[in-house]
């Protein structure tokens, strides 16, 4: 057994007492074990955070579990942690401080009005709301209540492009609300509790790393399911994803080079040879970037009126994977 990594962490408790913990990664014959141990007197004992052969999966779990402990008050004695050094270097960024402050001082009525504006704007332009403005941007605006273009420019994420598109709309809304703080916003860094801010940053990073670990776990389960002969319906019962999301995941992984040929062929086997041949021809004629032209030439208008469009697009995504696979094979043969 080889020790790959070890670090000690301490957490201050009441009456100047300290809880000591250790995180270790050991390797034996290609299998990694990640172990968390706390003082035995605390009764927590030992936890196995990971046991398996994937370094990538283990590190994804390590990142968010360590940050989870740091949010809880543990401080590593050796600051450097594998896989986290680059991101920890930006821990005290000015924009993060502004967002931290804004989340604690958000003007809820203004935030609600901004969200309603965003929904209306997104619906009118046929776009998802997040492409208009994310919740973080609306939170910042609602906390600092900018009154003019110059103040809007000081809100992180509100550049000249958004200013030209949405500046006038937003200023109309903020004009109806009281501005309780001043611009420029350099005073924020002097007023926040740095210890609490650091815990907030760790929490943001923990949530991000946890989401990455969960995505990796879903990817692993999907690939195992494909290897075990599961089809799309089977996978939708096994994974916390819709059939559309599973199909999109398959497209991404196939583009990354994973061998999904058995899965694609199982799904394409649900179509008649005539349909497959027709769709392959339509992709050749119309290109494979956009699905709508192929859809409109595959089905008649009457069929489309009665069809479930989401299911139609799922079918086309699967057939597009087959088409792209055939194009790659043809290129290899001629190359």
C-alpha positions in Angstrom: 0.0 0.0 0.0 1.4 3.4 -1.0 0.5 6.7 0.6 -0.3 9.2 -2.2 -1.4 12.2 -0.1 -2.0 13.2 3.5 -3.0 16.4 5.3 -4.0 17.3 8.8 -6.9 19.8 9.5 -7.9 21.5 12.7 -11.2 22.9 13.9 -11.4 25.3 16.8 -14.0 24.4 19.4 -15.3 25.9 22.7 -12.9 26.5 25.6 -9.9 26.7 23.3 -10.2 23.0 22.4 -9.3 21.8 18.9 -10.6 18.9 16.8 -7.9 17.3 14.7 -8.7 15.4 11.5 -6.6 13.8 8.8 -7.4 13.1 5.1 -5.4 10.5 3.3 -5.3 9.0 -0.2 -3.7 5.5 -0.5 -3.2 3.3 -3.5 -2.9 -0.5 -3.7 -2.7 -2.4 -6.9 -4.4 0.3 -8.9 -7.2 0.9 -6.4 -7.5 4.2 -4.5 -8.9 4.7 -1.1 -9.7 8.2 0.3 -10.0 8.2 4.1 -11.2 10.9 6.5 -10.3 10.4 10.2 -11.2 12.6 13.2 -10.1 12.5 16.8 -11.5 9.3 18.3 -12.7 11.2 21.4 -15.2 13.0 19.2 -16.8 9.8 18.3 -16.7 10.5 14.5 -14.1 7.8 13.8 -13.3 7.1 10.1 -15.1 7.7 6.9 -14.3 6.2 3.5 -14.9 9.0 1.0 -13.9 6.9 -2.1 -12.8 3.5 -3.1 -12.2 2.6 -6.7 -9.9 2.9 -9.7 -10.7 6.3 -11.2 -8.3 9.1 -10.2 -10.6 11.6 -12.0 -13.7 10.5 -10.0 -11.8 10.4 -6.7 -10.5 13.9 -7.2 -13.9 15.3 -8.0 -15.2 13.8 -4.7 -12.1 15.0 -2.8 -12.5 18.6 -3.9 -16.1 19.1 -2.7 -15.7 17.0 0.5 -12.7 19.0 1.6 -14.5 22.2 0.9 -17.5 20.9 2.8 -15.2 20.4 5.8 -13.7 23.9 5.4 -17.2 25.4 5.4 -17.7 23.5 8.7 -14.6 25.3 10.1 -11.7 22.9 9.5 -8.4 24.6 8.4 -5.7 22.5 6.6 -2.3 22.8 8.1 -0.7 22.4 4.7 -2.6 24.9 2.5 -1.9 23.3 -0.8 -4.5 20.6 -1.8 -4.4 18.6 -5.0 -6.7 19.8 -7.7 -7.7 23.0 -5.8 -4.6 25.3 -5.9 -5.5 27.4 -9.0 -9.1 28.2 -7.8 -8.1 28.9 -4.2 -5.7 31.6 -5.5 -8.7 33.7 -6.6 -10.5 33.4 -3.2 -10.6 37.1 -2.4 -11.7 38.4 -5.8 -13.4 41.8 -5.8 -16.4 40.6 -7.7 -16.9 37.7 -5.2 -16.9 40.2 -2.4 -19.6 42.3 -4.1 -21.7 39.2 -4.7 -21.2 38.1 -1.1 -22.4 41.5 0.1 -25.3 41.6 -2.4 -26.6 38.2 -1.3 -26.9 39.5 2.3 -28.4 42.8 1.3 -30.6 42.0 -1.6 -33.7 44.3 -2.1 -36.3 41.6 -2.5 -39.1 43.7 -4.1 -36.6 45.0 -6.7 -35.2 41.5 -7.3 -38.7 40.2 -7.9 -39.4 43.1 -10.3 -36.2 42.4 -12.2 -37.0 38.7 -12.5 -40.5 39.6 -13.9 -38.8 41.9 -16.4 -36.4 39.1 -17.4 -39.2 36.7 -18.0 -41.1 39.1 -20.2 -38.0 40.0 -22.1 -36.9 36.4 -22.6 -40.4 35.4 -23.8 -40.5 38.3 -26.3 -37.2 37.4 -27.7 -37.7 33.6 -27.6 -34.6 33.0 -25.4 -34.0 31.2 -22.1 -34.2 33.7 -19.2 -30.6 33.1 -18.2 -29.4 34.4 -21.6 -30.9 37.7 -20.7 -29.5 37.9 -17.2 -28.5 35.4 -14.5 -29.8 35.5 -10.9 -26.4 36.7 -9.7 -26.5 39.7 -11.9 -30.0 40.6 -10.8 -28.9 40.1 -7.2 -26.1 42.6 -7.6 -28.4 45.1 -9.3 -31.0 44.8 -6.6 -28.5 45.2 -3.7 -26.6 48.3 -5.1 -29.5 49.9 -7.1 -27.5 51.7 -9.9 -29.0 55.0 -11.1 -27.1 55.6 -14.3 -25.0 54.0 -17.0 -21.7 54.7 -15.1 -23.0 52.9 -12.0 -24.3 50.0 -14.1 -20.8 49.5 -15.6 -19.5 48.9 -12.0 -21.8 45.9 -11.6 -19.7 42.7 -12.4 -21.1 41.0 -15.5 -22.8 44.2 -16.8 -20.6 45.2 -19.8 -21.1 47.5 -22.7 -23.1 44.8 -24.7 -25.7 44.4 -21.9 -25.7 48.1 -21.3 -26.7 48.8 -24.9 -29.3 46.0 -24.9 -30.9 46.3 -21.4 -29.4 49.4 -19.6 -32.4 51.7 -20.2 -34.9 49.0 -19.1 -33.1 48.3 -15.9 -32.6 51.9 -15.0 -36.3 52.5 -15.4 -36.9 49.8 -12.8 -34.2 50.8 -10.3 -35.3 54.4 -10.5 -38.4 53.4 -8.5 -36.4 52.0 -5.6 -34.3 53.7 -2.9 -30.5 53.6 -3.2 -29.1 52.9 0.2 -25.4 52.6 -0.7 -23.0 54.7 -2.7 -20.9 54.2 -5.9 -18.0 53.5 -6.5 -18.2 50.2 -4.6 -14.7 50.1 -3.2 -16.2 50.5 0.3 -17.6 46.9 0.2 -14.2 45.2 0.9 -13.8 47.3 4.0 -17.1 46.4 5.5 -17.4 42.7 5.2 -16.4 40.0 7.7 -13.5 38.4 6.0 -13.8 35.1 8.0 -17.5 34.8 7.1 -16.7 35.8 3.5 -14.1 33.1 3.2 -16.6 30.5 4.5 -19.0 31.8 1.8 -16.4 31.4 -0.9 -15.7 27.8 0.3 -19.4 27.1 0.1 -19.6 28.4 -3.5 -16.7 26.2 -4.5 -18.1 23.2 -2.6 -21.4 23.5 -4.5 -19.5 23.7 -7.8 -17.2 20.8 -7.1 -20.1 18.7 -5.8 -22.0 19.4 -9.1 -18.9 18.3 -11.0 -18.7 15.1 -9.0 -22.4 14.3 -9.5 -22.0 14.8 -13.3 -19.0 12.5 -13.3 -21.0 9.9 -11.4 -23.9 10.1 -13.9 -21.4 9.8 -16.8 -19.9 6.7 -15.2 -23.3 5.1 -14.6 -24.4 6.0 -18.2 -21.3 4.4 -19.7 -21.7 1.3 -17.5 -25.3 1.0 -18.6 -24.4 1.3 -22.3 -21.8 -1.4 -21.7 -24.4 -3.6 -20.0 -26.7 -3.3 -23.0 -29.3 -0.8 -21.6 -31.4 1.2 -24.1 -32.6 4.8 -23.7 -35.7 3.8 -21.8 -33.7 1.6 -19.4 -31.2 4.4 -18.8 -34.0 6.9 -18.1 -35.1 4.6 -15.3 -31.6 4.3 -13.9 -30.4 7.9 -14.2 -31.7 11.2 -12.7 -32.0 12.5 -16.2 -34.8 12.9 -18.8 -34.7 11.0 -22.1 -33.7 14.3 -23.8 -30.9 14.9 -21.3 -29.6 11.4 -21.7 -29.6 11.8 -25.5 -27.7 15.1 -25.1 -25.2 13.4 -22.8 -24.7 10.6 -25.3 -24.0 13.2 -28.0 -21.4 14.9 -25.9 -19.6 11.7 -25.0 -19.7 10.4 -28.5 -18.1 13.7 -29.7 -15.5 13.3 -27.0 -14.5 9.9 -28.5 -16.4 7.4 -26.3 -17.5 4.3 -28.2 -21.3 4.4 -28.1 -21.8 2.4 -31.3 -23.7 -0.4 -29.5 -26.1 2.1 -27.9 -26.6 4.0 -31.2 -27.3 0.8 -33.1 -29.8 -0.4 -30.4 -31.7 2.8 -30.7 -31.6 3.0 -34.5 -32.9 -0.6 -34.6 -36.3 0.9 -33.5 -36.6 2.6 -36.9 -37.4 1.0 -40.2 -34.5 0.7 -42.7 -36.5 3.0 -45.0 -36.7 5.7 -42.3 -33.0 5.4 -41.4 -31.9 5.7 -45.1 -34.2 8.7 -45.6 -32.8 10.6 -42.6 -29.2 9.8 -43.5 -29.9 11.3 -46.9 -31.6 14.4 -45.4 -28.6 15.0 -43.1 -26.3 14.7 -46.2 -28.5 17.3 -48.0 -29.2 19.8 -45.2 -26.2 19.3 -43.0 -26.2 18.0 -39.4 -25.8 21.2 -37.4 -29.6 22.0 -37.3 -32.3 19.4 -36.8 -35.3 21.4 -37.8 -34.7 21.3 -41.6 -34.4 17.5 -41.4 -37.4 17.2 -39.2 -39.6 19.2 -41.6 -38.5 17.0 -44.5 -38.9 13.7 -42.6 -42.4 14.3 -41.5 -45.4 15.8 -43.3 -47.0 18.9 -41.8 -50.0 16.7 -40.8 -47.7 14.2 -39.0 -45.9 17.0 -37.2 -49.2 18.4 -35.9 -49.9 15.1 -34.2 -46.4 14.2 -33.1 -44.6 14.8 -29.8 -41.9 17.2 -30.9 -39.6 16.4 -28.0 -39.7 12.7 -29.0 -39.1 13.6 -32.6 -36.0 15.6 -31.7 -34.7 12.8 -29.5 -35.0 10.4 -32.4 -33.2 12.8 -34.8 -30.4 13.3 -32.3 -29.8 9.5 -32.2 -29.9 9.2 -35.9 -27.6 12.2 -36.2 -25.0 10.3 -34.1 -25.2 7.4 -36.5 -24.8 9.8 -39.5 -21.8 11.5 -37.9 -20.3 8.1 -37.1 -20.7 7.0 -40.8 -19.1 10.3 -41.9 -16.1 9.7 -39.7 -15.7 6.1 -40.9 -15.9 7.2 -44.5 -13.2 9.9 -43.8 -10.9 7.3 -42.3 -11.3 5.0 -45.2 -10.6 7.7 -47.8 -7.8 9.3 -45.7 
